[in-house]
């Protein structure tokens, strides 16, 4: 067994993955553990903070089985982002559910008059997807508690330090995105005391040593923390492409020097070293989740849905998966999910194809809103679907380059934890084919218009 290994933990929405990586970037061991998701009411999406921590320890334990104690030098974390966690300051025990990033229970209606100011400071449109509204909801029910995002919960549970990485903090809607510090104005607007929040830390450095609660991880230093989409962007390396991570939802992100044009996408901190490195980002709430939903509805597996879609035409059927509203570029939290174009001949294959096409259309919506891109850089579990990648290239009209590993979030955290730039990665390339892209995109926009409220922005119309 090699020495100087880095353990990377990728804590995602539905599962936690672990990778043990050597100095050359090769994966020498891996592990994974599922994380339950609960939907107690329409629009509510919950997880359990202890179950998240347990999944991290389980995945890490699988990676470290049989590994000499001194072979691992550091731990890097990549995490789901906007989900909100609350725990007791005295006991350190969770005192409420984790409100998942898809959770829509926390209304922002009272802050609509301040939406422009919130956007100017935070770089984010006022939307309950971001953590601030969720944190306010939790603190109203558990005053004097400690709160944070998943990365801050894991840092606290493992090291005892109540802190948050600056890129994750930029997704709370409480950070001044340009200075990388908590905004007093935003804290006042949302009614959140700074004393309840974690201390801000850079993305890399001495972020804490894991204590006894970490079990097999005890004694290891954590030297990097990134949001999962940010970690994937770091692993792709510099370039002119837009990175898209295809997961439960999807994130399209590219590094920028200033403020992105228009309000369709967000300005966020990619990572801090310590000056904030900014990125434009568009978030899509339901991509892989759409296929999982349809699979459950049809009583089959997501893989079977993909197989049905690969041999079918949608025949004019469109599925707009606004199960919790629509995020970028529409930002309409009142949008409703719709299936349009059904006929008496519509069957499961047409619905499956429409579900897969909805992923590619939503990504194209965001990439189009970002402006010209030389290519799309794809990663994440759903990017392994060749059919989806071909549809994506066709709808965008630019090449899609898919990373040959689906673990870029974990690898990005590993490279940053090791203090080195990511090595070049290998891609499979999908070129756009012939077809009427304009007609396909116009038909999709018509379907989205049926889902959106009349006052919502309608990019491209």
Secondary structure as GFF3:
##gff-version 3
##sequence-region A 1 461
A	DSSP	beta_strand	5	11	.	.	.	ID=ss1
A	DSSP	beta_strand	15	21	.	.	.	ID=ss2
A	DSSP	beta_strand	27	34	.	.	.	ID=ss3
A	DSSP	beta_strand	46	47	.	.	.	ID=ss4
A	DSSP	alpha_helix	49	64	.	.	.	ID=ss5
A	DSSP	three_ten_helix	69	71	.	.	.	ID=ss6
A	DSSP	beta_strand	72	79	.	.	.	ID=ss7
A	DSSP	beta_strand	84	87	.	.	.	ID=ss8
A	DSSP	beta_strand	98	99	.	.	.	ID=ss9
A	DSSP	three_ten_helix	109	114	.	.	.	ID=ss10
A	DSSP	alpha_helix	115	122	.	.	.	ID=ss11
A	DSSP	alpha_helix	131	141	.	.	.	ID=ss12
A	DSSP	beta_strand	146	149	.	.	.	ID=ss13
A	DSSP	alpha_helix	150	159	.	.	.	ID=ss14
A	DSSP	beta_strand	163	165	.	.	.	ID=ss15
A	DSSP	alpha_helix	166	169	.	.	.	ID=ss16
A	DSSP	beta_strand	175	176	.	.	.	ID=ss17
A	DSSP	beta_strand	181	182	.	.	.	ID=ss18
A	DSSP	alpha_helix	184	190	.	.	.	ID=ss19
A	DSSP	three_ten_helix	194	196	.	.	.	ID=ss20
A	DSSP	beta_strand	199	201	.	.	.	ID=ss21
A	DSSP	three_ten_helix	212	217	.	.	.	ID=ss22
A	DSSP	beta_strand	222	227	.	.	.	ID=ss23
A	DSSP	alpha_helix	228	236	.	.	.	ID=ss24
A	DSSP	beta_strand	242	246	.	.	.	ID=ss25
A	DSSP	beta_strand	250	255	.	.	.	ID=ss26
A	DSSP	beta_strand	266	272	.	.	.	ID=ss27
A	DSSP	beta_strand	276	284	.	.	.	ID=ss28
A	DSSP	alpha_helix	288	298	.	.	.	ID=ss29
A	DSSP	alpha_helix	302	310	.	.	.	ID=ss30
A	DSSP	beta_strand	318	320	.	.	.	ID=ss31
A	DSSP	beta_strand	338	340	.	.	.	ID=ss32
A	DSSP	alpha_helix	348	370	.	.	.	ID=ss33
A	DSSP	beta_strand	375	379	.	.	.	ID=ss34
A	DSSP	three_ten_helix	381	384	.	.	.	ID=ss35
A	DSSP	alpha_helix	386	396	.	.	.	ID=ss36
A	DSSP	beta_strand	399	403	.	.	.	ID=ss37
A	DSSP	alpha_helix	408	418	.	.	.	ID=ss38
A	DSSP	beta_strand	427	430	.	.	.	ID=ss39
A	DSSP	alpha_helix	437	451	.	.	.	ID=ss40
###
